[in-house]
Amino acid sequence: MPPFFILIVGIIIGFLLSRGFSVQSDSGIGKIARARTNQKEEYKQKMLAYLAQHKKARNNDFEKILGIADSTVTKYLQELENEGKVEQVGGTGAHVYYQLT
């Protein structure tokens, strides 16, 4: 068998094996990304449930309840606003709170 033919067959087999393994295995990065997305959605649902029960809440309330950073809470609240689920009352500072739309 000519070496060129063996090389081509080897490349094809290697490609097929690598595709098979990448499709079948759950890569670490993909798994982490899905876990983060699931966690974010869980936090957002808890925020909505809290607002449904308490009618309004401040950023600091969510920080304490969820145990996550201020910047993360702010990002999630912005996403909920963009989705039309909550609205911000007040401009900036300590008097700002959020309620369901």
Buried (B, 14 or more C-beta within 10 A) or exposed (E): EEEEEEEEEEEEEEEEEEEEEEEEEEEEEEEEEEEEEEEBEEBBEBBBEBBEEEEEBBBEBBBEBBEBEEEBBEEBBEBBBEEEBBEBEEEEEEEEBBEEE
